[in-house]
């Protein structure tokens, strides 16, 4: 019985390592796709861009989960980074108010 349990634990660890490697690959592929689509400029499809950005966010959350972080912890860290960016007058905040907009959006949809 113990041998089966140890084997199952080893299998679970191996599967977790494999999925982490897969997710890292997915993340890199999505970043590369983002670069390619942005090179196309105005010829880029809005739907394709939206698909890539959504995939980046989704894969990031799932990778975090596989690495032992809860979605809530990730969300909390995002909010912390937004607040710091607002305080430090990050360029996107200073020029466009993007961090304030994102903070408002996330707070409304919690």
Buried (B, 14 or more C-beta within 10 A) or exposed (E): EEEEEEEEEEEEEEEEEEEBEBBEEBBEEBEEBBEEBEEEEEEBEEEBBEBBEEBBEEBBBBBBBBEEEEEEEBEEEEBEEBEEBBEEEBEBBEEEEBBBEBBEEEEEEE
